[in-house]
Amino acid sequence: MYVCICHRVEEHEVHQCIQSGARTEEAVGDACEAGTGCGTCLDRIAGMLEEYYGAPALAQGS
């Protein structure tokens, strides 16, 4: 399933970025371009980061 339609980035690709150490939406975008187009997918990416790291504050690096 696509997370980012603008750049045709699939869910498994975002998971790979997160598992490789991406901790912010920007870091995911740098790694695979997801979230760097229209921005509609940023909430979904934030949710995936929160799910992986366990809390919004951790996902944001705070």
RODO-2510 file (C-alpha; in nm, 4 decimals, decimal comma):
residues 62
     n   res          X          Y          Z
     1     m     0,0000     0,0000     0,0000
     2     y     0,1271     0,3472    -0,0843
     3     v     0,2050     0,5902     0,1954
     4     c     0,3169     0,8689    -0,0384
     5     i     0,1415     0,8825    -0,3719
     6     c     0,3474     1,1782    -0,5012
     7     h     0,6669     0,9731    -0,4923
     8     r     0,5123     0,6245    -0,5069
     9     v     0,6607     0,5235    -0,1712
    10     e     0,5101     0,2099    -0,0234
    11     e     0,4542     0,1293     0,3430
    12     h     0,7359    -0,1260     0,3557
    13     e     0,9810     0,1374     0,2280
    14     v     0,8872     0,3790     0,5067
    15     h     0,9207     0,0955     0,7599
    16     q     1,2707     0,0260     0,6239
    17     c     1,3655     0,3928     0,6683
    18     i     1,2389     0,3908     1,0259
    19     q     1,4133     0,0628     1,1065
    20     s     1,7332     0,2107     0,9627
    21     g     1,7153     0,4977     1,2111
    22     a     1,4863     0,7675     1,0695
    23     r     1,3236     0,9333     1,3734
    24     t     1,1397     1,2269     1,2114
    25     e     0,9205     1,2909     0,9104
    26     e     1,2080     1,4909     0,7612
    27     a     1,4508     1,2016     0,8055
    28     v     1,2060     0,9667     0,6329
    29     g     1,1755     1,2187     0,3488
    30     d     1,5525     1,2434     0,3175
    31     a     1,5778     0,8645     0,3008
    32     c     1,2962     0,7822     0,0575
    33     e     1,1268     1,1123    -0,0450
    34     a     0,7982     1,0265     0,1308
    35     g     0,6363     1,3449     0,2592
    36     t     0,8359     1,5799     0,0382
    37     g     0,5629     1,6379    -0,2204
    38     c     0,2187     1,7671    -0,1287
    39     g     0,2548     1,6712     0,2399
    40     t    -0,0724     1,4812     0,2673
    41     c     0,1097     1,1715     0,3928
    42     l     0,2973     1,3444     0,6769
    43     d     0,0329     1,2490     0,9356
    44     r     0,0575     0,8867     0,8268
    45     i     0,4360     0,8943     0,8481
    46     a     0,4134     1,0542     1,1944
    47     g     0,1784     0,7743     1,2996
    48     m     0,4196     0,5112     1,1737
    49     l     0,7033     0,6768     1,3656
    50     e     0,4891     0,6920     1,6796
    51     e     0,3942     0,3272     1,6416
    52     y     0,7581     0,2220     1,6036
    53     y     0,9127     0,4457     1,8697
    54     g     0,6170     0,4364     2,1094
    55     a     0,5428     0,8044     2,1716
    56     p     0,5055     1,1271     1,9736
    57     a     0,7786     1,2983     2,1768
    58     l     1,0251     1,0227     2,0911
    59     a     0,9253     1,0267     1,7263
    60     q     0,9887     1,4003     1,7131
    61     g     1,3257     1,3624     1,8802
    62     s     1,2250     1,5716     2,1853
***
